[in-house]
Amino acid sequence: MINKTLLYLDFIKLLDLLKQYISTPFSSQLIDTLRPLQTVEEITERQDRIEATIEIIKWDGKIPLAGIPDIRDVVKRISIEDAILDTHECISAGHFLKICDEIVAFLKKAHNKKSFIVDTIGKMKPLQQVYIKIFKTINHESFIEDSASYELSKIRADLFIQKERIRKQLEKIMERNEVQSILQDSYISLRNGRYVIPLKPNFNQILQGIVHDYSHSLKTSFVEPIECVELNNTLNILKNEESEEEKKILKDLTTFIRKHVGEIKINLEKITELDFYHALALFSIAFNCVKPDVNMQNTMEIKKAINPFILLTRKNRTIPIDIFFEKEKQVMIISGPNAGGKTAALKTIGLLSLMAQCGLFIPASEKPAIPYFSNVFAIIGDEQDISMELSSFSAHIQAIKDVFEVSRGGELILVDEIGSNTDPQEAGALSMAIIDGFIEKGCKVIVTTHLNLLKAYGHIKPFAINVATAFDSNAIKPMYKLLYGIAGYSNAINIAKNMNLPPGIIEKSYEYIGKHEYLLNDLITSLESGKRKIDEELKETVRLKEELRKRLSILKEKKNEYIKKLEEKFNARLIAFEKELKEIEKELARKERLSIKKSKERIVALRKKFIKSAIPSIGEISVGDYVRVRTLGTKGYVVDIDKETDMYEVVIGNVRTKINREFIDKVELDIKQPGGNGGRVKVDLEPVEDLQINLMGMRVGEALKELDRFIDRAVVQGISKVRVLHGIGTGKLMSAIRNHLSGTGYVKNLKQDERNTGITIVELL
């Protein structure tokens, strides 16, 4: 990564911004070294860690990292053999270890812990025994406690007694009458580690002593009386003993801490890492960032992308942009007026791409997709270098040459105002050749330009796409949006006109620009206007589609509620019907015989109505007897009888069949009357040839009449089962037919056809 790219795309500023979210001084260095990662796997791992930290903050609040002391120098010192920590360093180490335990306890209680947090908890070392020993030895004011050792407590007790002796001795001296005259003030002071009293300069006429200090005015001498010299000497000996004992205690404590230096280093490393990801997570939350999908598919799609520095500057007035760079496209040519947002769009694409390559979340919406780039190079701004005697154009070309030489393919190349500061025709030709060179290497290229040749290049080349920065022609101001598939125009003359440049100059400008250039700009304007209308219509279509989807969703919800209520209602009715059915079953059991009797009477009545002559049943049927099969309307003779099942085997023509006794009648074969009836049944209605009747399309009254005629014929012919085709429709005809058949006495059972619900099967008595 060329360092200038990081500057051009404000990546260095981004690192400074990220540092504002750190809680400890440890992770600052990690932020500084943040650079694009080498593989997609590394990027995904960092994203997962940021996401895990965001989950902790979202559900349980910020991790309590604030206030943790910086012990990096302490760790360095403790790693040196024979080095002894002072009290402040020991207390810092104690506070650090105690906060580490508090952080682990916080994380253990946290909800929705992901693998990074679980791993951090597992690797942090609990060192409670270390900081407890430190705090028992040294208090929070960095003073070694008397209880740190028996020797220290004894020495300090002797010190207290010795100080009291000195104080009392000095007080006695100051109370003497002769001393009162030379006494400058009535207090005891400490100078050079020795207790003294303030006396006037002429004190030696009355009191012998050693002067240890003078006041600024030289009017006061701080004198140690001769009587107190030995007492002060003894006091200083005790103080030296105290100091030596304190050193011994600190040495022992340092040795104890040094035994755990490896574990302390691990904790320091994990806290540094945790604070690093904590800062990245806080930044992501503050800027409404989302996790991008960094992939090898070579497709870039970022909806509502925002440059964080534009957001900091414009706040609520920031306008997001949509970035679409399809897999098939290798070049994006952004054009439009000056101050129209071209460079801002270019820098936004570059910065967000860099952030994604670093494994950071980006300010956007939904699920952004960003290709994995082996590197990102940006050439933005005036490269003029006076010291090297390079013009703006020469410096610009030199920068492009430097990038071209180091690129190997797979990079993202960003060039602002490519081919600027020279003749437009030559600049256009050179720019197209430069882009071709990068494409041949396998790079993706995004450029901004005012050159019409490059706009034409964007239309002609299948791997290129033109993108215009939206511009309000009426208000003469940029809209900071990207319009894909069309080229933008500079609109410089209109901007100058809006700035009240004299009309004569404006008119001359139109003359000088040339007819073709004017027509081209006019064409671009028309295309932009048409594109805007299409976009608006598309948005309206999407809105209507979404509205219809919501309505359909509501209807589905209401339908489900309605069905649920119906089910509850039907279940209640079903329970009632079941109770009623039990009562009906009991009633039917009582009336069954009467019902059968009435049914038989009905059959007899029908036979009387339709049968003019019939062959009477003649006694018992034996093997060899001729019989008439009522269900078939034909005759045959009996060849076998099964008395147990009451089944008779009858030969009819060439067919042998078994028939129940109730469906056959014994007859006499009459061969004397070939021209007569011969004893056969004569029926005044057509025989039932098809055991199914089709009533579909008929009115209820007409259908019931046809049904009655059909059923009567079936009953007369002894048919036990027929099918009624009524269809489904509104269900009115089906209900009427079933109700009608249920009310007759010759119907044994009604049921719906399993394959076709529009057919009812009727079983007859």
TISEFI-62994 format. One record per residue (C-alpha): residue number from 1; x, y, z. Coordinates in steps of 0.5 Angstrom, whole numbers. Example, Ala and Ser with C-alpha at 12.3 -4.5 7.8 and 13.67 -1.06 7.14 Angstrom:
2
  num      u      v      w
    1     25     -9     16
    2     27     -2     14
END
This chain:
765
  num      u      v      w
    1      0      0      0
    2      3      7     -2
    3      3     11      4
    4      0     17      0
    5     -6     13     -2
    6     -7     12      6
    7     -7     20      6
    8    -11     21      0
    9    -17     17      2
   10    -16     20     10
   11    -15     13     12
   12     -9     16     17
   13    -15     21     20
   14    -19     15     21
   15    -14     12     25
   16    -14     18     29
   17    -22     18     30
   18    -21     10     32
   19    -17     12     38
   20    -22     17     41
   21    -26     10     42
   22    -20      7     46
   23    -21      6     54
   24    -13      4     55
   25     -7      7     53
   26     -5      0     50
   27     -9     -1     44
   28     -7      6     41
   29     -1      2     38
   30     -5     -3     35
   31    -10      2     32
   32     -3      5     29
   33     -1     -1     25
   34     -8     -2     23
   35     -7     -4     15
   36    -11     -8     10
   37    -11    -16     11
   38     -8    -21      7
   39    -13    -26      6
   40    -21    -26      6
   41    -20    -31     12
   42    -17    -26     16
   43    -22    -21     15
   44    -27    -25     17
   45    -24    -27     23
   46    -23    -20     25
   47    -31    -18     23
   48    -33    -24     27
   49    -29    -21     33
   50    -32    -14     32
   51    -39    -17     32
   52    -38    -21     38
   53    -36    -15     42
   54    -42    -11     39
   55    -46    -16     42
   56    -43    -15     49
   57    -44     -8     48
   58    -51     -8     46
   59    -54    -13     51
   60    -50    -11     57
   61    -46     -4     56
   62    -39     -2     55
   63    -34     -7     58
   64    -31     -4     64
   65    -24     -2     61
   66    -24      5     63
   67    -19      7     69
   68    -14      1     68
   69     -7      3     69
   70     -1      3     64
   71      3     -3     67
   72      8     -4     60
   73     14     -1     64
   74     12     -5     70
   75     12    -11     66
   76     19     -9     63
   77     22     -7     70
   78     20    -14     73
   79     23    -18     67
   80     29    -15     69
   81     33    -20     74
   82     34    -16     81
   83     30    -10     79
   84     26     -8     85
   85     19     -5     84
   86     17      2     88
   87     10      2     92
   88      7      6     86
   89      9      1     81
   90      6     -5     85
   91      0     -1     87
   92     -1      0     79
   93      0     -8     78
   94     -5     -9     83
   95    -10     -5     80
   96     -9     -8     73
   97    -10    -15     76
   98    -16    -13     80
   99    -19    -10     74
  100    -18    -16     70
  101    -21    -20     74
  102    -27    -15     74
  103    -27    -15     67
  104    -27    -23     66
  105    -33    -23     71
  106    -37    -18     67
  107    -36    -22     61
  108    -38    -29     64
  109    -45    -25     66
  110    -46    -22     59
  111    -51    -25     55
  112    -50    -28     48
  113    -43    -29     48
  114    -39    -31     42
  115    -33    -35     41
  116    -28    -29     41
  117    -31    -27     48
  118    -31    -34     50
  119    -24    -35     48
  120    -22    -28     52
  121    -25    -31     58
  122    -21    -38     58
  123    -14    -34     56
  124    -15    -29     62
  125    -11    -31     68
  126    -14    -30     75
  127     -9    -27     79
  128    -13    -26     85
  129     -7    -28     90
  130     -3    -23     87
  131     -7    -17     88
  132     -9    -19     95
  133     -2    -19     97
  134      0    -13     94
  135     -6     -9     97
  136     -4    -12    104
  137      3    -10    104
  138      1     -3    101
  139     -5      1    101
  140     -8      5     96
  141     -4     12     98
  142      2      7     96
  143      5      7    103
  144      7      0    106
  145      3     -2    111
  146      6     -3    119
  147      3    -11    118
  148      7    -12    112
  149     13    -15    117
  150     14    -16    124
  151     20    -12    124
  152     17     -6    120
  153     12     -6    125
  154     17     -6    131
  155     21     -1    128
  156     15      4    127
  157     13      3    134
  158     20      5    136
  159     20     11    131
  160     13     14    134
  161     16     13    141
  162     23     17    139
  163     19     22    136
  164     15     23    142
  165     21     24    146
  166     24     29    142
  167     17     33    142
  168     17     33    149
  169     24     35    150
  170     24     41    145
  171     17     43    148
  172     21     43    155
  173     26     47    152
  174     21     52    149
  175     18     53    156
  176     24     56    159
  177     24     63    161
  178     31     65    158
  179     29     61    151
  180     22     65    151
  181     26     72    149
  182     30     68    143
  183     24     64    141
  184     21     67    134
  185     15     62    134
  186     12     56    138
  187     12     51    133
  188     17     45    132
  189     19     44    125
  190     23     39    121
  191     30     40    117
  192     34     35    114
  193     31     30    117
  194     32     33    124
  195     27     36    129
  196     29     44    130
  197     25     50    133
  198     25     57    130
  199     30     62    134
  200     32     69    133
  201     39     70    130
  202     42     72    137
  203     40     65    140
  204     47     63    141
  205     48     68    147
  206     43     64    151
  207     42     57    148
  208     47     52    145
  209     45     48    138
  210     46     47    131
  211     43     51    125
  212     40     47    120
  213     36     52    116
  214     34     60    115
  215     28     63    113
  216     28     67    107
  217     29     74    111
  218     34     71    115
  219     31     73    121
  220     29     66    123
  221     34     60    125
  222     32     53    125
  223     36     50    131
  224     37     43    134
  225     39     44    141
  226     45     40    144
  227     40     36    148
  228     36     34    142
  229     42     31    138
  230     43     24    141
  231     35     24    140
  232     35     26    133
  233     41     21    132
  234     37     15    134
  235     31     17    130
  236     35     18    124
  237     38     11    125
  238     31      8    126
  239     29     11    120
  240     34      8    116
  241     32      1    119
  242     25      3    117
  243     28      4    110
  244     32     -2    109
  245     26     -6    112
  246     21     -3    107
  247     26     -5    101
  248     27    -12    104
  249     19    -12    103
  250     19     -9     96
  251     24    -14     94
  252     20    -20     97
  253     14    -17     94
  254     17    -16     87
  255     20    -23     87
  256     13    -26     89
  257     10    -22     83
  258     16    -24     78
  259     14    -31     79
  260      7    -29     75
  261     10    -24     70
  262      8    -29     64
  263      1    -29     66
  264      1    -22     67
  265      4    -21     60
  266     -2    -26     57
  267     -7    -21     61
  268     -4    -15     58
  269     -4    -18     51
  270    -11    -20     52
  271    -14    -13     55
  272    -10    -10     49
  273    -13    -14     44
  274    -20    -13     48
  275    -20     -6     48
  276    -18     -6     41
  277    -24     -9     38
  278    -28     -5     44
  279    -26      1     40
  280    -28     -2     33
  281    -34     -4     36
  282    -36      3     39
  283    -34      6     33
  284    -38      2     29
  285    -44      3     33
  286    -43     11     33
  287    -43     11     26
  288    -49      6     24
  289    -44      1     21
  290    -45     -6     18
  291    -41    -12     17
  292    -39    -12      9
  293    -39    -19      5
  294    -31    -19      3
  295    -31    -24     -3
  296    -28    -26     -9
  297    -34    -25    -13
  298    -31    -19    -16
  299    -38    -15    -15
  300    -39     -9    -11
  301    -45     -7     -8
  302    -46     -2     -2
  303    -53      2     -1
  304    -53      8      3
  305    -45      9      3
  306    -43     15      8
  307    -36     17      8
  308    -35     18     16
  309    -31     25     15
  310    -37     28     11
  311    -42     25     16
  312    -38     29     22
  313    -38     35     18
  314    -45     35     15
  315    -48     31     20
  316    -56     31     19
  317    -55     34     12
  318    -50     28      9
  319    -53     25      3
  320    -51     17      3
  321    -50     14     -4
  322    -51      8     -7
  323    -45      4    -10
  324    -46     -1    -15
  325    -40     -4    -19
  326    -42    -11    -23
  327    -37    -17    -23
  328    -37    -16    -31
  329    -35     -9    -31
  330    -28     -7    -30
  331    -28      1    -31
  332    -33      6    -27
  333    -32     13    -30
  334    -35     18    -26
  335    -37     25    -29
  336    -41     31    -27
  337    -40     39    -26
  338    -35     42    -21
  339    -36     41    -14
  340    -42     36    -16
  341    -39     31    -11
  342    -34     27    -16
  343    -28     27    -12
  344    -32     26     -5
  345    -36     19     -9
  346    -29     17    -11
  347    -26     18     -4
  348    -32     15     -1
  349    -31      8     -5
  350    -24      8     -3
  351    -24      9      4
  352    -30      4      5
  353    -26     -1      1
  354    -20      0      5
  355    -24     -1     11
  356    -27     -7      9
  357    -20    -10      7
  358    -18     -8     14
  359    -24    -12     17
  360    -28     -6     19
  361    -35     -5     19
  362    -37      0     14
  363    -42      6     15
  364    -48      3     10
  365    -54     -1     10
  366    -56     -8      9
  367    -51    -13      7
  368    -45     -9      3
  369    -41    -13     -2
  370    -34    -11     -3
  371    -29    -15     -7
  372    -23    -17     -4
  373    -17    -13     -7
  374    -10    -15     -7
  375     -8     -7     -6
  376    -12      0     -6
  377     -8      5    -10
  378    -11     12    -10
  379     -8     18    -14
  380    -12     25    -12
  381    -11     32    -12
  382     -5     36    -15
  383      1     32    -15
  384      6     38    -17
  385     13     38    -15
  386     17     45    -15
  387     23     42    -12
  388     23     36    -18
  389     21     42    -23
  390     15     38    -25
  391      9     41    -28
  392      2     39    -25
  393      1     34    -31
  394      8     31    -31
  395      7     30    -23
  396      0     27    -25
  397      3     22    -30
  398      9     20    -26
  399      4     18    -20
  400      0     14    -25
  401      7     11    -28
  402      9      9    -20
  403      2      6    -19
  404      2      2    -26
  405      9     -1    -24
  406      8     -4    -18
  407      1     -6    -19
  408      0    -14    -21
  409     -7    -15    -22
  410    -13    -15    -17
  411    -12     -8    -15
  412    -17     -3    -14
  413    -14      4    -18
  414    -17     10    -16
  415    -15     17    -20
  416    -18     23    -19
  417    -19     28    -26
  418    -15     23    -30
  419    -11     27    -36
  420    -13     34    -33
  421     -8     40    -34
  422     -7     39    -41
  423    -10     39    -48
  424    -17     35    -48
  425    -16     31    -54
  426     -9     28    -52
  427    -11     27    -45
  428    -17     23    -47
  429    -13     19    -52
  430     -8     18    -46
  431    -13     17    -41
  432    -16     11    -45
  433    -10      8    -46
  434     -8      8    -39
  435    -14      5    -37
  436    -13     -1    -42
  437     -7     -2    -39
  438     -9     -3    -32
  439    -15     -7    -35
  440    -10    -12    -38
  441     -7    -13    -32
  442    -13    -15    -28
  443    -15     -9    -24
  444    -21     -5    -23
  445    -21      2    -24
  446    -25      8    -22
  447    -24     15    -25
  448    -27     22    -25
  449    -27     26    -31
  450    -29     32    -35
  451    -27     29    -42
  452    -32     27    -47
  453    -28     22    -50
  454    -28     18    -44
  455    -35     19    -43
  456    -36     16    -50
  457    -31     10    -48
  458    -36      9    -42
  459    -41      8    -47
  460    -37      4    -52
  461    -33     -1    -48
  462    -38     -7    -45
  463    -33     -7    -39
  464    -34      0    -37
  465    -40      4    -34
  466    -41     11    -34
  467    -44     14    -27
  468    -46     21    -27
  469    -46     26    -21
  470    -54     28    -20
  471    -55     36    -22
  472    -61     40    -21
  473    -61     44    -27
  474    -66     49    -25
  475    -63     50    -18
  476    -56     50    -21
  477    -54     46    -15
  478    -51     39    -14
  479    -55     33    -11
  480    -49     29     -9
  481    -52     22    -12
  482    -50     18    -17
  483    -54     16    -23
  484    -51     10    -27
  485    -51      8    -34
  486    -51     16    -36
  487    -45     21    -37
  488    -45     27    -33
  489    -44     34    -36
  490    -39     40    -33
  491    -45     45    -33
  492    -39     50    -32
  493    -43     56    -37
  494    -49     55    -33
  495    -46     55    -26
  496    -42     62    -28
  497    -49     64    -31
  498    -52     63    -24
  499    -46     67    -21
  500    -48     73    -25
  501    -43     73    -30
  502    -44     79    -35
  503    -49     76    -40
  504    -45     78    -46
  505    -39     73    -43
  506    -44     68    -43
  507    -47     68    -50
  508    -40     69    -52
  509    -38     62    -49
  510    -44     59    -52
  511    -41     61    -59
  512    -34     59    -57
  513    -36     52    -54
  514    -38     50    -61
  515    -45     47    -64
  516    -43     39    -63
  517    -40     40    -56
  518    -47     44    -54
  519    -51     38    -57
  520    -47     33    -53
  521    -49     37    -47
  522    -56     38    -49
  523    -56     30    -50
  524    -53     29    -44
  525    -58     33    -40
  526    -64     30    -44
  527    -61     23    -42
  528    -60     25    -35
  529    -67     28    -34
  530    -70     21    -37
  531    -66     17    -33
  532    -69     21    -27
  533    -76     20    -29
  534    -75     13    -30
  535    -72     12    -23
  536    -78     16    -20
  537    -83     11    -23
  538    -79      5    -21
  539    -79      8    -14
  540    -86      9    -14
  541    -87      2    -17
  542    -83     -1    -12
  543    -87      3     -7
  544    -93      0     -9
  545    -91     -7    -10
  546    -88     -6     -2
  547    -95     -3     -1
  548    -99     -9     -4
  549    -94    -14     -1
  550    -96    -11      6
  551   -103    -11      4
  552   -103    -18      2
  553    -99    -20      9
  554   -105    -17     13
  555   -110    -20      8
  556   -106    -27     10
  557   -106    -25     17
  558   -114    -24     17
  559   -115    -30     13
  560   -111    -34     18
  561   -115    -31     24
  562   -122    -32     20
  563   -120    -39     19
  564   -118    -40     26
  565   -124    -37     29
  566   -128    -42     24
  567   -124    -48     26
  568   -126    -46     33
  569   -133    -45     31
  570   -133    -52     27
  571   -130    -55     33
  572   -135    -53     38
  573   -141    -55     33
  574   -137    -62     32
  575   -138    -63     39
  576   -145    -61     39
  577   -146    -65     33
  578   -143    -71     36
  579   -147    -71     42
  580   -153    -70     38
  581   -151    -76     34
  582   -151    -80     40
  583   -158    -79     41
  584   -160    -80     34
  585   -156    -87     34
  586   -160    -89     40
  587   -167    -86     37
  588   -165    -90     30
  589   -164    -96     34
  590   -171    -96     37
  591   -174    -94     30
  592   -169    -98     25
  593   -174   -104     25
  594   -180    -99     23
  595   -175    -95     18
  596   -174   -102     14
  597   -181   -104     14
  598   -183    -97     11
  599   -177    -98      6
  600   -180   -105      4
  601   -187   -102      3
  602   -184    -96     -1
  603   -180   -102     -6
  604   -187   -106     -6
  605   -190    -99     -8
  606   -185    -98    -14
  607   -186   -105    -16
  608   -193   -104    -17
  609   -193    -98    -20
  610   -188   -100    -25
  611   -188   -108    -26
  612   -194   -110    -30
  613   -193   -117    -29
  614   -187   -121    -26
  615   -185   -128    -25
  616   -187   -130    -18
  617   -182   -133    -13
  618   -183   -140    -13
  619   -181   -143     -6
  620   -174   -146     -5
  621   -168   -145    -10
  622   -164   -151    -11
  623   -158   -153    -16
  624   -161   -153    -23
  625   -167   -148    -22
  626   -167   -143    -26
  627   -167   -136    -23
  628   -167   -129    -25
  629   -162   -124    -22
  630   -165   -117    -21
  631   -159   -113    -20
  632   -157   -115    -28
  633   -164   -116    -31
  634   -162   -123    -34
  635   -163   -130    -32
  636   -159   -136    -31
  637   -159   -143    -27
  638   -156   -145    -20
  639   -150   -149    -20
  640   -148   -149    -13
  641   -150   -147     -6
  642   -147   -144      0
  643   -152   -145      6
  644   -147   -141     11
  645   -146   -135      7
  646   -153   -136      3
  647   -149   -135     -3
  648   -151   -138    -10
  649   -147   -139    -16
  650   -151   -138    -22
  651   -149   -139    -29
  652   -151   -133    -34
  653   -149   -135    -41
  654   -142   -136    -41
  655   -141   -133    -34
  656   -141   -136    -27
  657   -142   -131    -21
  658   -144   -132    -14
  659   -150   -128    -12
  660   -153   -127     -5
  661   -160   -130     -4
  662   -164   -123     -4
  663   -162   -121    -11
  664   -165   -127    -14
  665   -172   -130    -16
  666   -174   -137    -18
  667   -177   -137    -24
  668   -180   -143    -29
  669   -177   -143    -36
  670   -182   -142    -41
  671   -181   -144    -48
  672   -188   -145    -51
  673   -189   -138    -52
  674   -184   -135    -56
  675   -188   -130    -59
  676   -190   -128    -52
  677   -187   -125    -45
  678   -185   -132    -43
  679   -186   -130    -36
  680   -181   -125    -36
  681   -182   -118    -33
  682   -184   -112    -37
  683   -182   -106    -34
  684   -185    -99    -36
  685   -178    -95    -35
  686   -172    -96    -39
  687   -167   -100    -36
  688   -161    -97    -32
  689   -155    -98    -36
  690   -150    -93    -33
  691   -149    -93    -25
  692   -148    -86    -25
  693   -152    -80    -26
  694   -150    -73    -28
  695   -154    -67    -25
  696   -148    -62    -26
  697   -151    -55    -29
  698   -158    -57    -27
  699   -163    -53    -23
  700   -164    -56    -16
  701   -172    -57    -18
  702   -170    -60    -25
  703   -164    -64    -22
  704   -168    -67    -16
  705   -174    -70    -21
  706   -168    -73    -25
  707   -165    -76    -19
  708   -172    -79    -17
  709   -173    -82    -24
  710   -166    -85    -24
  711   -166    -88    -16
  712   -173    -91    -18
  713   -171    -95    -24
  714   -165    -97    -20
  715   -169    -99    -14
  716   -174   -103    -19
  717   -168   -106    -22
  718   -165   -108    -15
  719   -158   -104    -16
  720   -155   -103     -9
  721   -150    -97    -11
  722   -150    -92    -16
  723   -146    -85    -16
  724   -149    -78    -17
  725   -145    -73    -20
  726   -147    -66    -18
  727   -140    -62    -18
  728   -138    -57    -13
  729   -139    -50    -15
  730   -143    -46     -9
  731   -145    -53     -6
  732   -152    -51     -6
  733   -154    -57    -11
  734   -150    -62     -7
  735   -153    -60     -1
  736   -160    -60     -4
  737   -159    -67     -7
  738   -156    -70      0
  739   -161    -67      4
  740   -166    -70     -1
  741   -163    -77     -1
  742   -163    -77      7
  743   -170    -76      7
  744   -172    -82      3
  745   -173    -89      6
  746   -170    -93      1
  747   -163    -90      2
  748   -158    -94      6
  749   -152    -90      6
  750   -149    -83      3
  751   -142    -82      2
  752   -137    -77     -2
  753   -132    -80     -7
  754   -125    -80     -4
  755   -122    -78    -11
  756   -128    -73    -13
  757   -131    -69     -8
  758   -136    -67    -13
  759   -139    -74    -13
  760   -144    -77     -8
  761   -144    -85     -8
  762   -151    -87     -6
  763   -152    -94     -3
  764   -159    -97     -4
  765   -163   -102      1
END
